[in-house]
Amino acid sequence: MSALKQFRSMFLTHVKMTLREKQVWFWGIFFPVILMVIFMLIFSGGSDDFKVKVAAVADASHEGTGMMLAQLKQIPVFEWIEEEPVTRAYAEELVKDKEIAAAIVLPSAAGDTSLSLILNKEDEQNSTSMAVIGLLNEYVQTANLMAAGAEPVFSLDVESISAGSDDLKYQDFLLTGMIALSIAQGGLFGMVDMVEMRRKGLIKRLRMTPARMGLFGLSDMLMRLLFAVFQIILLSLIGVYGFGATLHIDLISLLIIFLFGALAFNAIGYFFSSFSKTTEAYMGIANIASFLMMFLSGVFFPIETMPGWLQPVSKALPLTYFVSGLRDGMVYATGWLSGAFWFGVGVLVLWGAVTFLLGSLLYRNRSLTAR
Amino acid sequence: MTVLEVQNLRKSYGSVQAVKDISFAVEAGEIFTIIGPNGAGKTTTLEMIEGLVRPDGGSISYGGLSWDKDAEAIRKLIGVQPQAEAMFDLLTPQENLELFASFYEKPMSVIEILDMVNLTEHRHKKVKVLSGGQRQRLAIGLAMIGDPQVLFLDEPTSGLDPQARRHIWDIVLALKEMGKTTILTTHYMDEAEKLSDRVCIVDAGEIVTLDAPEALIGRLTKEREVRMTFVDGDIAAEEAESFAGAQSSILRTERIGKDLKLWTERPEEALHALFGFTRDRGWRIDQVSIREMSLEDVFISYTGKEWRD
């Protein structure tokens, strides 16, 4: 009975403190929302179809150029800014001004069979130029084969697959990444009040009353979890209604990964708080950890796109598994039956348990030597 | 009735012996003050008694209860106002009191406490906007909320202006009226002298003396310092000095211009003779004072240290 009374008033205290702390509003709500909106605007603004603007150049028109142009126009990726071929000088102008990605120079004489390509030197190495070169090479080879009267023996069909639903979009990827990031930050930054409470002697003060410190910690944890649920809902609503993200939620996986993830990051924050003497020191450490993980854990981009030597680092970070677990639970609607999901949960549990134990140990040593 | 008994308390931190050997007993309803220079072992002693630090040796008994066996029961008996401002800044005084009240089975009423520490008017303001004195009063309120038998007030008035200090004195005296036992530490000698039933002076981890403040002062040397200022100038003072020097009741003298100081163990007799002399000459004396011995003199004589260092 008295435990319940204590728990209720402790929980209420945590709710009031959280809602009255401006830092919580900024880092817990405002910051993740702004970050997500910015990334959504930058990276998911373009259409899904890949198009390359090109122009054809023909100095002299003859039968061959017309036929070639007609064939090239069959390639769906090219978007022709002029229906008819333009002059070389004009095309060069267009390339320099980056109005078009490339100009395709058709053969000038009837017997000539060589195509050439005008690219902007600055863009020579980029993926668009590579794509244009690849496409033209393919065209030339097909034309050669046809000229030689041979039938192609091999062909390549590209089919992309994903473990879950077909309509995976960057919005979905980013939304789930941002949700994981904001919950992780809640844990990493959220223990700053522990540092403050210890500095002010509040923890010592509570220990001099019949208050049950275990209940105090538990009520704090409950408040944090509820706050994280609020973050999930808020970010999901913005992602789905503001940017057209689609979610396929598997409630069991989501619950499991949410609980273990949130606990693990709070444990890491608790560990940071155990050796930080001031709030400034704590915020510094939390910031470093947060920034490292933010860019190495596949929040914004898949970790497969990172350099190979960096990938083992990603594979050691807890956020990597939290992000991917959350994606399993919120986008792919798979998860709690798969081995990879449980491996991720295991890594999070390991991180949480080790940091919690270390933190507790440091707290205990400190209180023994405290004067 | 003894509410707290401390025997042969010892505590070392590494090679530093913070508390060497401290024993005392506190009676129900008294205000028991511990004073001592910085680093004397006051804080360590208090922290051991409050159950925060485990002693290396000795015993602490709250009417038979000990920290080893009855920690929970003791926590219900005591109320602590620590030096640090340990309260929730983002909550109001009322919310702070309500939270602490929930820790106890039979807490005092929050309204009553707010009234007692004179914070009713400010009960809905956040603690972080309160003044130093208001916060100290809230800290005492928080110590009171569990209706404790024994209260620990650790320097409750340090850093406060004279008026705020008086407020706190009133609260401490009101607690005594209610029959509470208070263990007080302070940096102010006048405070210790005014409030305490008994004063315990601690130095270098040991008790150097323990008694009622008046008794401590009475035990000091009987020598008194008398000062007087002569309206008729230096010559009058000079002649009075040579007269005083011949008196057996006056131990020694000192004169600066028209101000004369003399030391005597029998101030009445010395002044009587001196006034007879000045009346005969028709000299007027502007000011006369006999400096009273205070707890500060007791402190200095026992510890050899100035109070504030």
Interface residues (C-beta under 8 A of the other chain):
Chain A: S2 K5 Q6 R8 S9 M10 L12 T13 K16 M17 R20 E21 K200 G201 L202 K204 R205 R207 M208 T209 P210 A211 T369 A370 R371
Chain B: Y13 A18 T43 T44 E47 E50 G51 L52 V53 E72 R75 K76 I78 V80 P82 Q83 A84 E85 A86 M87 F88 L90 L91 E95 E98 L99 F100 S102 F103 Y104 E105 K126 G146
